[in-house]
Amino acid sequence: MISWRITKYNPAYRDENHKYMNCEWTSISDRGKSFDGKKLSASDYIAVENSYIEAVLIFMNRLEITSLTVKKLEKTDNSFKLQKPSNLYSAEMIKFYNSIENNIVIGKREIQYLCRLVLREHLWCKLEENKTMFVHFGYDYYMYIGSNKRFKGIINTIKTG
């Protein structure tokens, strides 16, 4: 299987050992903090989340798959069940969180909720579709997508949205 590392980080800021040298936000909890003189707003944060979700959907569309299976699910924040809908958490997202279980199959609509919840550190899991595709999440806003097919130019498609 071929895999790609999907990140918000500009490769120009990596040293010769591939260590990232720029100070950037790595979590939803960084909203309101300043990085390179710019405060991270909720809308800036959500725009990056949307890009990650779009990357997953681009791969799914290229592979012509409509669902992924949740594997190795971990719920990391039980207090999330108590939250009321807000500008960051819709009622649908909260309902999804409360109902998600290991080994369930989720469609494209639910993919957005799951990705947001993982990126916001409320869940951790892997998404898989047999031997066709996987999505794994790492620390500090890294995401890995694997495919059984090589797609020429897919990273450029993801970069330009």
Summary of the structure (lengths in Angstrom):
residues: 161
radius of gyration: 16.0
end to end distance: 23.9
largest distance: 46.1
contacts: 415
relative contact order: 0.22
helix: 38%
strand: 26%
